[in-house]
Amino acid sequence: MAKYIFIVGGVMSGVGKGVATSSIGKILQHYGYKVTAIKIDPYINVDAGTMNPVEHGEVFVTEDGLESDQDLGNYERFLDKDMYRFNYMTTGAVYESVIHKERNLEYGGKCVEVVPHIPKEVISRIEFAAKKTNADFTLVEVGGTVGEYQNLLFLEAARMMKLNNPAQVMFVMVSYLPIPDKVGEMKTKPTQYAVRTLNTAGIQPDFIIARSRKPLDDPRKKKIAINCNIKQDDVISAPDIETIYEVPVNFEKQGLAEKIIKKFEMFRNGRGGMEKKPMKNKKLALKWNTFVKKIKRLDNLSNKKIVNIGIIGKYFATGKFVLVDSYISVIEAIKHAAWHNGYWPNIEWIDSEQYEKDPKKLKELKEYDGIVVPGGFGSRGVEGKIKTIGFARKEKIPYFGLCYGMQLAVIEVGRNLAKLKGANSTEINSDTSYPIIGISEDQKTNIKNRHYGGSMRLGAYPCELKKGSISRKAYGDKTVLERHRHRYELNNEFRDKLKEAGLEAMGINRERDLVEIVELKNHPFFVGVQFHPEFKSRPLEPHPLFKEFIKSAIKRKNKK
């Protein structure tokens, strides 16, 4: 029988429920179990595609083309498994499905009500994901916190599942324990209130993961146990650490996986019988632990080898704070590749708008070993990005353009090397004389009909790589599958002009004759890709193009 673990937030969001969910899944994998994970978002949005990345973080695209929450990226990176549409749901998607069924008379003429029909739809989706993946454990992360009104229906679904199958369902609360500077003591009271709030929904947590700046001590563990009706041994300390990939190791040191398996009474051995103790796949665990030790070693070396990477974007600021979640997959892909090459990445965020105001500042970019322009939309900061790309081209700084970053590289080369004065994307200037980046016919129809949500070129598409290209060398394959999220494409009318200027199409989607990869001649690394390679990078298997980019950045560093 499949087992279900619901992971809910306690005091506040953004303290690592997604990483906790991924880490629990990872350590359960180390015991030989099949694991899948689901994210529930309490938004009326049908998917994450229409959400502002500054407010919500990165939009992560699955293999089958769903625009989802960034936590699905964490699930993929930790579990080393692709996530799909059935791994994500929102309030909007659930209501849309129920209303669609009602219109089709699938409720047989019954009065359709918020309760029980909405929670039942949530349950059916959770069970479908478990069945589809044949998972032993299905981890269900409920976005936000237990005190939010929007989450009541999801908690009700979880309560109903526990009521119907008590031996199959478990609850984990991830709660933050603040240490006020002026007080200097870790406070448990917010967590106590969070648990009581969860109790009002008819749910009692089996484990509490105590997030804080410092490790949890015994007096605090005892206080949480007494006041939250939980065993002291089931309070798991989760202090701040250098990298998220150490979290499974921390959980395993406290025996979390073994405790979960014991509570579920799942003592499996290789002969189909039962053991007194869970059997661990030491080979799998060793692989992950070796990776974590390598990261820590690179971080602690006295002669630390650092590669400096600048990310040029605009989705950084939210008020006075920097929100790196807008580019989380890009950041992680850079880290994976740098660690693989034996270097520690120093990643800096650069606002492109400053170069529009003061082009003299561009010389600061010489300090970087490599520059990345990630995906994005709209005209704000674009001219600054184009100036940055031109500087990287002239100064031979390794450049990697992702999606919009490829399109802007094409515009820069078109304007300054192909002599197509004023070349632009029709997204930015619909009246440009040289629409070097344009919109496809099917997308024109979508825009005309104001059909925006879920209508871009989304998900995995094949790309054929040209022999002798940097990309073909990096991948080692002739054809690859990469994930997309965009409306605009390189205009094929300008391919020959660009090739004459030195920018050649090195990756093509043959089905629709679309350019997927461009590379500039006589440059150490100047590559633009129309897709998002960052979505497919894994800690133990970095993406080939990111590995090649970092390798080139390291060469530049060593030359300097």
RANOR-V11051 format. One line per field, one symbol per residue. psi: psi as a letter, one per 30 degrees, with the letter a starting at -180 (. if undefined). A space follows every 10 residues. Layout:
psi = ???
This chain:
psi = kkkkjkjlkd ellggheeee eeeeeefeef ggkkklkkkk kglfkeaffg kkfeefakjk kleggkjalf ffeeeeeefh kklaefgkll eeeeeeeeee eefggfghgl jklekgeeee eeeeeeeeee eefhkekjkj kjlblffkef feeeeeeeee eeeeieffkl kkkjkkjlik efegkkkfee eeeeeeeeef ggkkkekkjj klelkkleee eeeeeefghl kefgjkkilk lekfffeeee eeeggeeeee eeefhijklf ggaklfkkkk jfeeeeeeee eeeeeeeeff keikjkkjkk jjafhekjbg lkjfffheee eeeeeeeeee gglkkjkkkk jffffeeiff fffffffkfl kkjalallfk geeeeeeeee eeeeghkkkj kjceeeeeee eeeeefefhi kgklkfeejf gkfiifklkl eefeeeeegh iekggljkak kkkkkkkfle eeeeeglekl klklileklk jffgeeeeee ffjkjfkkje eghkkfkkkk lhkejjkkkf aifffgklef ilkeeeeeee eeeeeeeee.
